[in-house]
């Protein structure tokens, strides 16, 4: 009898620890969102500064995979500007209680206002996580094959001033083009 109570106690302790570890591993990072940003880009090869709006979003397909997409329309000085659209699929996994590592492969098409359009792939890997209670940070490296190619080291923050709404700020430093963006994101 004494041995049975000890075994039941041990079993309850294991169940309790497993349940608390599972609760701790439930990430606040969401891959179900839509966002809008004002972006300012500097394209080196064309000596072009351009700015405009970008709509972007992500939708989880299951616990591991998500689809991602973006569309932007930017105009610039001296007749430069472009429209861009991208869509792809990604994979994410937990990296601690409040962060995740992800990778994505997307197809993009860029149509400059002056010149011919070009299409290619984007391969990206990154890390997203909460650094403070309401402050999410992101670091990413992505390679775009459009044109001469552009490898971008990017980062950003999202301040969640409401449970499902954040103000965002992003920066991307690239070999051929760099950008900065500010906007809003809504989780759903």
Buried (B, 14 or more C-beta within 10 A) or exposed (E): EEEEEEEEEEEEEEEEEEEEEEEEEEBBBBBEBBBBBEBBBBBEEBEBBBBBBBBBBBBBEEEEEBBBBBBBBBEBEEEBBBBBBBBBBBBBEBBEBBBBBBBBEBBBBBBBBEEEEBEBBBBBBBBBBBEEEEEBBBEBEBBBBBBEEBEBBBBBBBEBEEEEEBBBBBBBEBBBBBBBBEBBBBBE
